[in-house]
Amino acid sequence: MSKAVMSIEELDRFLAKEFPQVFFPGCGLAIEQLGHLTARVRQAYDAKSIRPGGTISGPTMMALADFAMYAVVLGSIGPVPLAVTTNLNINFLRKPAAGRDLVADARLLKLGRRLAVGEVSIYSDGMDEPVAHVTSTYSIPRRD
């Protein structure tokens, strides 16, 4: 894995400062790996994320995918708070395993000056088959 522009600790501090409403101690999100063009993020299991039928809600998985994409983008370009999602498409593939954390593996397919395109595969912790597959595009603001 190539070295990221930001370390996990630097990104954690940045996110806690810029997005305290989303990324705070006890929020359940943890950046586990961060490289240039790759990241792994964990969403701790939370019974509040369960919807009828016993599956983890779609919005929970979408938020995890978006967070993983933001982490891989910033890990690859540095602290740019105004990088924003312009597109996110998710395919739900199978029901997540009950009572397990979700793990999101993100990778950038293209990193340009103004756009980053990537994909995220979401797994139930310890399982081999993905529960969701996401493609996403981020807009990167001009950095003068």
Secondary structure, DSSP 8 states (H G I E B T S, - for coil): --B-SS-HHHHHHHHHHH-TTTS-TTSSEEEEEEETTEEEEEE---GGGEETTTEE-HHHHHHHHHHHHHHHHHHHH---TT-EEEEEEEEE-S---TT--EEEEEEEEEE-SSEEEEEEEEEETT-SSEEEEEEEEEE-----
